[in-house]
Amino acid sequence: MRYRLWRIGVFLVASVPPLYWLYCAVFNLLGPDPGKVLVDNLGLGALILLLITLAMTPLQQLTRWGGWIAVRRQLGLWCFAYAVLHLLGYVLFIAGLRLELVLRDLSERPYIIVGALAFVGLLALAVTSNRFSIRKLGRKWKALHRLVYAILLLALLHMLWVVRADLGEWLVYALIGGALLLMRLSAVASALQRAGVLFRENPKKIEI
């Protein structure tokens, strides 16, 4: 396995925050409402990991180092793991394991609906983040995994509704997410422009 130490380091760093937050909760270090703090921290952690995952391709393009891409899938799966813990924390600490309350929130609270949609998208990406799915889906695999950009927008909207008046921190993540999306759009536009120039120069080289 290439970049073994790098992969192990990413694994260890990503696994530390949930364990630390759990330690703080056990020893009453998270304030009067530790359950809500855990849920909020896990949700924020999932968003940060999503942004880091999306940053791997631009970093690889800038530095030409393959290690960024080598951990992209791992980071994406860690993002999903944090999202699962975020959801379980909501069901346990916020909804109190009451199914009727969860269903009511899903039908009445926009930020819960948006968060659920983002989670379903992450689930689809996590389930297909393996070589078998890549071979099975073929070209459809890339189209499916472009959902990550819609998931990012849903996650940012979810966070916006949660924080409401306190927009300072949200703006930081929104600006980073917007920059990453613009980089991707710029890359796509450049590729299309190059393809157009090549087609004008020699139409026979382009298969349509």
C-alpha positions, 0 to 999 in steps of 0.5 A: 500500500502506497503512503501507508504511514500517511494513511495511518496518520489520517486514520488516527487524527480522524478517530481522536475527536469523537473519542475525546468528546465522549471522554468529555461527556463521561466526565461532565466537561461539556456543560449542562447539555452534553448530548446537544454539544456532542450532536453539534460537534459531530455534525460540524466534524462531518462538515469539516471532513466533507470540506477536507475531502473536497480539497484533496483534488485541488491540493493534488493538482497544485502540488502534484503529490499523490498522497492527497488523492490516496486518502480522499476515500478514507476521508469521505468514509470518515465524514460518513461515520461522523454523520452516522454518529451525528444522526444517532446522537440526535435520535438518542439525545434530542429525540430521546429514542422516540420514533414519533418525534423523529417522524414529526421533525422530518415532516415539520422542521426544514433543517431536519429534512435538509439534514436527512437529505444530506445524510441519504446522499452521503449514504449513497456515496459511502455504499458505492465507495469501493472498487466493485461499485466502480466496476459495476457502475462504470461511467455512472459512478462518477455521475453519482459521486458528483452528488457530493457538491449537492450534499455540501450545499445541503449540509451548509444549509442545515448548519445555517438553520441550526446556528441562525443568529450566529453566522460568523463561523458558518460564513467561514465554512460557506466561503471555503465550500464556495471556493472549492465549488468554484475551483471545480466549476473552473476546472470543468469550464477549462476542460470544455474550453480545451475540448472546444479548441481541439475540436475546432483545430481537428474535428476528427480527433473528437468522438461524439 
